[in-house]
């Protein structure tokens, strides 16, 4: 993708950790490294061969590009790691009068010829987060085998033949957006399940606030930590750098979705993803067709709309499940990328009720030039349009008073069009950014971090933050 697209996200990595990856980390070292095991995966695509057609699974780029492509079906480990076994592609030149390919754990099943493995399937659902049983399919109308993920409907005449002892991360075929929508308090949030459940749209009073040029943006969470050998890791809720809007859906690397639900009684939307490394090329074998998956981690949110009856105020609880992380890891709890219509930056101390406008310098080209704000007690940051009639703010309590916040960041990726690109739309290069940061060592298990996201005029947002502070929200 164009460098300036991914650089917006990469700046957060460099800024937070102040370290640069200088060597590739061999994937064999992952079992003992922080964050658990990081798995270099292969994308499995389903293609249509011939006029019948024969639905064939492939991991090969040239083979994929030679046939009509139904899209991504699964991620599987690219090599045989712990608790996996080969998943073979088999071939029969004359099954029911036609050639047929199918996947099997058994070489030569049914007298078929054995081809190379398409990947390595986990043996049990508990071997990694977010796994689903591999679904081979059989067409009772014409005798063809295929495959499908749980995230797509069954094709006509095809019935599932789940493979016992074969599990992978299911994908969303040729779909770039699979929305889960919830409304409350005048706000509608739409999370994209094909991108790990990250919030792709936040709409209030007819205004859609978020920029979603690639899966490093939106409203989501990510983690930063040093994995060793000066390799900085960045597990990301939505996906990795190979997700620019111009890249076809079958080529984008969304984070595997582990769960997603709406509770309409409490107006709470919950999603969890198995985060993937934002820069997969940091790992030996990772790259544009090989996402790197943190198999022992979950990252997501519980977002409750109309919090406290305040209308367009949502409590945003970042939820991280992981092995212990040491060395001062950083978690974005969360970050929001806004359309470049929002160009004015503010900090707000909700205890003294003091607002300050920030003249934020451009962050493009690559720069460490974020504005850093630490609420002395309770407060937040705001990014508004020029007239201050529409804005998004995020509020939180400092760790010193029992909250989750270490600091907040503001970034300007719009006022240097040559370096950042231009436009004010959902998918344009230009964007503005806020981020809430939690720093500190984390124990193993599930950790939660509370912040509060809100929209309205700047005056409205000040009122909402004052109320949250009066309630003592942390």
Secondary structure, 3 states (H helix, E strand, C coil): CCHHHHHHHHHHHHHHHCCCCCCCECHHHHHHCCCCCEEEEEEEEEEEECCCCEEEEECCHHHHHCCEEEEEEEEEECCCCCCEEEEEEEEEEEECCEEEEEEECCCCHHHCEEEEEEEEEECCHHHCCCCEEEEEEEECCCCCEEEECCCCCCCCCEEEEEEEEEEEEEEEECCCCCEEEEEECCEEEEEEHHHCCEEEEEEECCEECECCCCCCCCEEEEEEEEEECCEEECEECCECCCCCCCCCHHHCCECEEEEEEEECCCCEEEEEEECEECCHHHECCCECCECEEECCCEEEEEEECCHHHCCCEEEEEEEEEECCECCCCEEEEEEEEEECCCCEEEEEECCCCEEEEECCCECCCCCCCCEEECCCCEEEEEEECCCCCCEEEEEEEEHHHCCCECEEEEEEECCCHHHHCCCCCCCCCCEEEEEEEEECCECCEEEEEEEEEEEECHHHHHHHHHHHHHHCCC
